[in-house]
Amino acid sequence: MATDTATAKPVRAISPTAALLSFAGAATFVVLLAALHFIKPELDPSWHFVSEYAIGDYGWIMVLRFFPWLLALSACSQRSARNYGPSSAVSAWPYFWLVPSV
């Protein structure tokens, strides 16, 4: 299988800032969920949905937990969109990463 290297686009390196924001957002998302397991031990994670942590006095932590996730998804989406560029056939797919954050 031959590949036309004359028209191939160079692969750009991942921005360290975007990678750091994505990792930090995802890590904060997981840490806040783990904190909720300790704050509300009456909810057994094997029997209850994660959304049940939003009920009660500590529901604001559950809401706060989605902002780092938005940050992580936005950084990944922005960086992926730059890698593919506007002329690529798959240039729209990185924006679908933002759908869960809405």
C-alpha positions as CSV (number, residue, x, y, z in Angstrom):
1,M,0.0,0.0,0.0
2,A,1.6,3.2,-1.2
3,T,1.0,6.5,0.6
4,D,1.3,9.9,-1.1
5,T,3.7,11.8,1.2
6,A,3.6,14.9,-0.9
7,T,0.1,15.9,0.2
8,A,0.3,14.6,3.8
9,K,0.0,17.1,6.5
10,P,2.6,17.2,9.2
11,V,1.5,16.0,12.6
12,R,1.6,18.8,15.1
13,A,2.7,18.2,18.6
14,I,0.2,18.4,21.4
15,S,0.3,21.7,23.2
16,P,1.7,21.3,26.7
17,T,-0.9,23.8,28.0
18,A,-3.8,21.9,26.5
19,A,-2.5,18.6,27.7
20,L,-2.0,20.0,31.2
21,L,-5.5,21.5,31.3
22,S,-7.0,18.3,30.1
23,F,-5.2,16.2,32.6
24,A,-5.8,18.6,35.5
25,G,-9.5,18.8,34.7
26,A,-9.9,15.1,34.5
27,A,-7.9,14.5,37.7
28,T,-10.0,17.1,39.6
29,F,-13.2,15.5,38.3
30,V,-12.1,12.1,39.7
31,V,-10.8,13.6,43.0
32,L,-14.0,15.4,43.7
33,L,-16.0,12.2,43.0
34,A,-13.7,10.3,45.4
35,A,-14.2,13.0,48.0
36,L,-18.0,12.6,47.7
37,H,-17.6,8.9,48.5
38,F,-15.9,9.8,51.8
39,I,-18.3,12.7,52.6
40,K,-21.4,10.7,52.0
41,P,-20.5,7.1,53.1
42,E,-24.2,6.2,53.5
43,L,-24.4,5.9,49.7
44,D,-22.7,2.6,48.6
45,P,-21.2,3.3,45.1
46,S,-22.0,-0.2,44.0
47,W,-25.7,0.2,44.6
48,H,-26.4,3.9,43.9
49,F,-26.1,6.1,40.9
50,V,-23.4,8.8,40.9
51,S,-26.2,11.4,40.4
52,E,-27.6,10.5,43.9
53,Y,-24.7,12.4,45.4
54,A,-26.4,15.6,44.2
55,I,-29.2,15.1,46.7
56,G,-28.7,16.8,50.0
57,D,-26.3,19.2,51.6
58,Y,-23.3,18.3,49.5
59,G,-25.1,18.6,46.1
60,W,-23.0,21.7,45.3
61,I,-19.9,19.5,45.1
62,M,-21.5,17.4,42.5
63,V,-22.3,20.5,40.5
64,L,-18.8,21.9,41.0
65,R,-17.4,18.6,39.7
66,F,-18.6,19.2,36.2
67,F,-16.6,22.4,35.7
68,P,-13.2,20.6,35.6
69,W,-14.7,18.0,33.2
70,L,-15.8,20.9,31.0
71,L,-12.3,22.2,31.1
72,A,-10.8,18.9,30.2
73,L,-13.2,18.3,27.3
74,S,-12.7,21.8,26.0
75,A,-9.0,21.5,26.0
76,C,-9.1,18.2,24.2
77,S,-11.6,19.5,21.7
78,Q,-9.7,22.7,21.0
79,R,-6.4,20.9,20.5
80,S,-7.9,18.2,18.3
81,A,-9.6,20.8,16.1
82,R,-6.3,22.5,15.6
83,N,-4.5,19.3,14.7
84,Y,-7.0,18.4,11.9
85,G,-7.6,21.9,10.6
86,P,-10.6,23.4,8.8
87,S,-10.0,21.6,5.5
88,S,-10.0,18.1,6.9
89,A,-13.0,15.8,6.4
90,V,-13.1,14.9,10.1
91,S,-12.6,18.5,11.4
92,A,-16.0,18.6,13.1
93,W,-15.7,15.5,15.3
94,P,-13.6,17.2,18.1
95,Y,-16.5,19.5,18.8
96,F,-18.7,16.6,19.6
97,W,-16.6,16.2,22.8
98,L,-18.3,19.3,24.1
99,V,-21.8,17.8,23.8
100,P,-21.7,16.0,27.2
101,S,-20.6,19.2,28.9
102,V,-23.7,21.1,27.9
